[in-house]
Amino acid sequence: MRVFKKIYIIFVLPVLLYSCADTSACREETEVNVQINFYERTYITATKKYAYNALTVDSIWAKGLDLDSFLYKKKLDQELILVPLRKTENQSDFTIRFNNTTDTVSIFYQNNDKFYLSLECGCIVVHTIDEVLSTGHFIDSVAVINREVINSNAENIQLYHF
């Protein structure tokens, strides 16, 4: 019986302990956010074309319409914001205040809840953007640059100020 215990401890127990996945070993980003960058659109009369330059907003407030707390509250000197999309819906709405002007941005998308990262990290919900609309107070126009919203720092949406 003692020999059996020794064999069990030496061979079987390490295999059982090794096969359990440790979620703290996850080295991948599991947060999925839409990256929205701000640009200023200026008309150049010499070339009769528009130029787009990165815009730094002095003060920004951002809040999901269905959330109680702010995602950004009086953040200074922002060129972009990261906002989460609802995982169980196909539309997320945000109120964004640029200095003293407020716009509402609506993002329509499809969800994919079968995006497998790894054994340690599990699955995440990623999104495919269909359309983006805004109320047009501060924002002149919107462009979707990268429709696939995954767990990377990639620009998805560009908001243009006139």
C-alpha positions as CSV (number, residue, x, y, z in Angstrom):
1,M,0.0,0.0,0.0
2,R,2.9,2.4,0.8
3,V,4.4,1.7,-2.7
4,F,1.1,2.6,-4.3
5,K,0.9,6.0,-2.4
6,K,4.5,6.8,-3.5
7,I,3.7,6.0,-7.1
8,Y,0.5,8.1,-6.9
9,I,2.3,11.1,-5.4
10,I,5.3,10.9,-7.8
11,F,3.4,10.3,-11.1
12,V,-0.4,11.0,-10.9
13,L,-0.6,14.0,-8.6
14,P,1.8,16.2,-10.7
15,V,-0.2,15.4,-13.9
16,L,-3.5,16.4,-12.2
17,L,-2.1,19.6,-10.9
18,Y,-0.5,20.5,-14.2
19,S,-3.7,20.0,-16.2
20,C,-5.6,22.7,-14.2
21,A,-5.5,26.0,-16.1
22,D,-4.5,29.0,-14.2
23,T,-6.4,32.2,-15.3
24,S,-3.7,34.4,-13.7
25,A,-1.3,33.1,-16.4
26,C,-3.3,35.0,-19.0
27,R,-1.0,37.4,-20.8
28,E,-3.4,38.6,-23.4
29,E,-5.7,41.6,-23.2
30,T,-9.2,40.5,-22.4
31,E,-10.8,44.0,-22.5
32,V,-12.6,44.8,-25.8
33,N,-13.1,48.5,-26.4
34,V,-13.8,50.7,-29.4
35,Q,-11.1,53.2,-30.0
36,I,-12.5,56.6,-31.2
37,N,-10.0,59.2,-32.5
38,F,-10.7,62.9,-33.0
39,Y,-9.7,64.8,-36.1
40,E,-10.1,68.4,-37.3
41,R,-11.2,68.9,-40.9
42,T,-9.9,72.1,-42.5
43,Y,-10.5,73.2,-46.1
44,I,-7.4,74.3,-48.0
45,T,-8.3,76.8,-50.7
46,A,-5.1,76.4,-52.7
47,T,-5.7,72.7,-53.3
48,K,-9.5,72.8,-52.9
49,K,-9.3,69.8,-50.7
50,Y,-9.8,69.0,-47.1
51,A,-7.0,68.2,-44.7
52,Y,-7.5,66.0,-41.7
53,N,-5.3,66.6,-38.6
54,A,-5.4,64.9,-35.2
55,L,-7.4,67.0,-32.8
56,T,-6.6,67.3,-29.1
57,V,-9.8,68.1,-27.1
58,D,-9.1,70.3,-24.1
59,S,-11.8,68.7,-21.9
60,I,-13.9,65.7,-22.6
61,W,-16.7,63.9,-20.8
62,A,-18.0,60.6,-22.0
63,K,-20.8,58.4,-20.7
64,G,-22.8,55.4,-21.9
65,L,-26.5,56.3,-22.1
66,D,-27.3,53.1,-20.1
67,L,-24.5,53.6,-17.5
68,D,-24.6,55.4,-14.2
69,S,-20.9,56.5,-14.1
70,F,-18.8,58.4,-16.6
71,L,-16.2,56.7,-18.7
72,Y,-14.3,60.0,-19.0
73,K,-14.9,62.9,-16.6
74,K,-13.3,66.2,-17.5
75,K,-10.2,64.4,-19.0
76,L,-7.8,67.0,-20.4
77,D,-5.9,66.9,-23.7
78,Q,-7.5,63.8,-25.2
79,E,-6.9,62.7,-28.8
80,L,-8.9,59.5,-28.4
81,I,-11.2,57.6,-26.1
82,L,-11.8,53.9,-25.5
83,V,-15.4,52.9,-24.9
84,P,-16.9,49.4,-24.3
85,L,-19.8,48.1,-26.3
86,R,-22.7,46.2,-24.7
87,K,-22.1,42.4,-25.1
88,T,-25.8,41.5,-25.2
89,E,-27.1,44.2,-27.5
90,N,-26.4,45.4,-31.1
91,Q,-26.4,49.1,-30.3
92,S,-24.5,51.2,-27.8
93,D,-25.1,55.0,-27.3
94,F,-22.7,57.4,-25.8
95,T,-23.0,61.1,-24.7
96,I,-19.7,62.8,-25.4
97,R,-19.1,66.4,-24.3
98,F,-16.3,68.2,-26.1
99,N,-15.4,71.3,-24.0
100,N,-18.9,72.8,-23.8
101,T,-20.7,71.1,-26.7
102,T,-22.4,67.7,-26.4
103,D,-23.0,65.1,-29.0
104,T,-24.6,61.7,-28.9
105,V,-22.8,58.9,-30.8
106,S,-24.7,55.7,-31.6
107,I,-22.7,52.6,-32.7
108,F,-24.5,49.7,-34.4
109,Y,-22.7,46.4,-34.5
110,Q,-22.8,42.6,-34.5
111,N,-21.4,40.4,-31.6
112,N,-19.3,37.3,-31.8
113,D,-19.1,35.6,-28.5
114,K,-17.0,32.7,-29.8
115,F,-13.6,34.4,-30.0
116,Y,-11.2,32.0,-28.3
117,L,-8.0,33.5,-26.9
118,S,-6.3,30.6,-25.1
119,L,-6.9,28.1,-22.4
120,E,-5.6,30.5,-19.8
121,C,-7.7,33.5,-21.0
122,G,-10.9,31.8,-22.3
123,C,-13.2,33.5,-24.7
124,I,-14.1,37.1,-25.2
125,V,-16.9,38.9,-27.1
126,V,-15.7,40.8,-30.1
127,H,-17.7,43.1,-32.3
128,T,-18.1,44.1,-36.0
129,I,-19.2,47.7,-36.5
130,D,-22.1,48.1,-39.0
131,E,-22.8,51.9,-38.7
132,V,-22.0,54.9,-36.6
133,L,-24.3,58.0,-36.3
134,S,-23.9,61.2,-34.4
135,T,-26.1,64.2,-33.6
136,G,-23.7,66.7,-35.3
137,H,-23.3,69.5,-32.8
138,F,-19.5,69.3,-32.4
139,I,-19.0,66.3,-34.8
140,D,-19.2,67.1,-38.5
141,S,-18.8,63.6,-39.8
142,V,-17.9,60.0,-38.8
143,A,-15.7,57.4,-40.5
144,V,-15.4,53.7,-39.6
145,I,-11.7,52.8,-40.2
146,N,-11.6,49.3,-38.8
147,R,-14.9,47.5,-38.4
148,E,-13.4,44.6,-36.3
149,V,-13.3,45.5,-32.6
150,I,-11.1,43.1,-30.8
151,N,-8.7,43.2,-27.9
152,S,-6.0,45.3,-29.6
153,N,-5.2,49.0,-29.6
154,A,-6.4,49.7,-33.1
155,E,-8.3,52.8,-34.3
156,N,-11.9,51.9,-35.1
157,I,-13.7,55.2,-35.6
158,Q,-12.7,58.7,-36.6
159,L,-14.8,61.6,-35.5
160,Y,-14.3,64.8,-37.5
161,H,-14.8,68.3,-36.1
162,F,-15.6,71.1,-38.6
